[in-house]
Amino acid sequence: MMRAESLALARRMVEREMAAVNGVGMSARLFVPAQHYSEHRLLPLVVILHSAGGNGTDNQGQLDEIVQKYMSPSIQNTYPSFVLAPQCPHGMQWTDLKYSMTPYRNYSIDDAPESNRMSAIVQSIHDLCEEFPIDPNRVYITGFSMGSSGTWDLLVRHPDLFAAGITMSGICAPNSAMKLTKIPIWAFHGLFDAISPVANTMQMVDTVRRCGGRIRFTPLPMGHSVAGFVVRFDTVFKWLFQQVRVP
């Protein structure tokens, strides 16, 4: 996304400083659906985790085409919602896994504890639900590439927090699939992805299904960069906003 476009998005969002966990804090942007805002109407919250290209401290680089789509009039007029876009600092990933070379491969959830960044996101979700008229039973999470890996990680570690998730091209921890059996998930992955091979998602999908989980999988005839393609489909948003967590 061009800098001018991300700047335009930033101007429509509120700057947030996320709760510091073990001394690590992060900046974020929050979109408040002003046209639909009412203290008497609870609205969903969509958490969007960016790819590695969005890392930084400017609180703007994370505003990608996914954020743009969820904030667009076409989505907000049909599915009004809050949108939270945190920014991972330079030199870090959403998880504490140390990967430096491609292709990236799946891992075990036991390989690393929850990162400070993830803990800060979870705390911020709870804080936002207290501060704004957000429906705690309609908190959704999505992300692409590194953000997709973070999405899988949070879904596994906090299965009772989210109503649904959409993953795009990330890595995951199939040995934790049992924790995902009650969460609606729609996974997308490019068949010709050389950065994070499609086998990563296929392994998780197969394992979740064997455990009795509800998971959709859509392989796409392309490489790694699937996000721009996925957000074109209205059916994706219709499916997502239909999901409601059962407390």
N, C-alpha and C positions, 0 to 999 in steps of 0.2 A: 504494500500500500504506500502511496506517495505521502511525504511528510505533511503536505497541505491537507490531505484527507484526514490523517490521524489527528492533526491539530484541530480541524473542524469538529471531529468527534469529541476531543478532549473538552472543547468549549461547551459541549452539551452535557457534560458529566461533572459530578462533584468529586473533588480530590479527597481521598481518605488516607489516613495513616493507620495501617493495620497493627493490631496488638503485637507487641514484641514478645517473643517466646525465647527464653534463654538468651536474651540480649539481642536477638535478631528480629528486626522489624522490616516491613515492606510498605511501599506506596501502592495505592490502587485508585481506580476510578470507578465511581458508582453512577449509573444512569437511573434517575428517578422519573417514572412515567407521569409527568406533571398533569397531562390532560386527563388521566384516569385516576389520579391520586385522591384517595379519600380515607380518612381514619376508620371508616365504617365498612370498607371493602378490602379484604385481604387479597394480595396479588402474588404471583410466583416470583421467585428469585432464580436467575440463571447465572451460574458461576462459569466464567470462561478462562481457561488456562492457555496461555500463548505458547508458541513454539520457541526454540532457542533464539531465533532472530529478534524476539521482542525483549530480551534481557536488557536491563539497564537501570538507571535511576532518574530518568526524565519524566516518568509517569505518563508516557505518551507512546513509546515504542511498542507497547503491548496491544495497542488498539488496532487490531487487524481486521480482515474482511469478515471474520466470524462476528466480532463485536459490532461491526458496521451493520451486518444483516439483522442481528437481534434488536438493534436500535432503530431500524428502518421503519417508516410509516406502514409499510405493507405488513410487517410483523406486529408492531405495537398496536395498530388499529384493530387487529384480529385477536392478538394474544398479548394484551398489556402486561408488562412485567418489569421488575427491577433487574438490572444487569450489573454484575460485579466483575471487574477486570483487574486482578492484582498483577504486579510486575515483579518477576524474579530478578534479583540483583545479578550484576555481571559475575561471571566465573562460577555460577551455581546452576543447579538443575532443580526441578521441583522435588525430586527424590534425592537421597544421598548416595545413590549408586554412582560409581566412578567409571563412566564409559568415555573413551577418547577416540575409539576407532570404529568405523562402520565395517560390516553391517552390525547393527545392534541386535542383541538376542534377549529372550525372556530371562527372567531371574526368579529366585525364590524370595518370598516375602520375609524370610528369615535373614536375608543377606544384609539388610539395613533397617534400623528403626525408623519411625516416622520422622521426617525432616522438620526443622524449625519452621520452614516456609509453609509446610502443610498444616502444622499445628496452628500457625497464625491465621491461615485461611479458615480453618474450622472455628476458631474463636470468633473471627469476624462474622461468620455466618450467624452464630448465636447472637452476637451483639446487634447485627442488623435486624434480626427478627424481633428483638426487643425494642429497637429504636423506630422502626418503620412498620407500616401495616403489611407485613409479609406473611404469607401462608406457610407455616413450617412444614406442612404436608405437601408442598409443591416447590421444593428446592431441587433444582436440576444442575447438572454439571456436564461440561463438554470441553474438548480441547483437541488440538492437532499436534502430531509429532511429539515433542517433549511434553506438550500440554495434554496429549492423549495418554501418555505414560502416567502423568500426574493424575489424570481422571481415573484411570484404572486403580491407582494406588489409594486414592481417597475413597473410592467405592468399596474397596476391600477392607480398609481400616475403619470405615465409618458407614457400614451398610444400613444403619437405621437413620441416617441423617438425610439421605437423598431419595427423591421419588423416582428418579430415572437418570440415565447417563447416555451420552453419545460419544463414542471414541473414534478417532481418525488417525490411523497409521502409527500407533504407539507400541511400546513393549509392555509386558504385563507379567503377573506372577500366577501361572496356572495352578500352582499348589495351594492357592487360596480360593479356588473356584467355588468351593462349598459356601463361602460367605456371600456369594452373588446370586444365589438361587431365587431370592425373593425380590430382586431389583430388576425392573425392565431396563434392558440395555440394547442399544442399536450400535453395532460395530461396523465401521467402514475401513477398507484397506485396499490399496492398489496392488493388483496382481503382479506388477513388474517393479515393485518397490525394492531398490537396491540398498536403501539406507536402513530400513526396518522391514525385513522380509515379511510377506503376507503370512508365512507359516507361524509367525508370532501370534497374530490374532486368531488364526485357525485353531491353534492349540488351545487357546483359552476358550474359544467358542465351543469346541468339542468337549472340553472338560466340564464347562458349565452345564451343557446339555445333558451329559451323562449323569450329572448330579441333580437333574430335574429342573434346572433354571430356565427362565424365560429370556432368551437372548436372540436378537436378530443379527444376521450377518450379511452384508452386501459387499462382495468383492467387485472392484471397479477395474476396467481395462486401461490402467494408467500406472504411472510410477508413484513416487512418494507424495507429491503435492495434491491431495484430494480435497482439501477443505473448500476451495472455491467452487468445486463441482457439487459437493454435498449440500451447501447452503442454497443452491438454486432450487431445491425441490421442496415445494410446499408440504408434501406428505411427511417430510421429516419433522417439521414444526407442528403439524397437526397431531402426529403421533406423540411427540414429546409433551405437549401441553395437555394432553388427555390423561397423562399419568398422575396418579395421586398416591402418596405414601399412606399405607395403612398403619397407624400407630400401634 
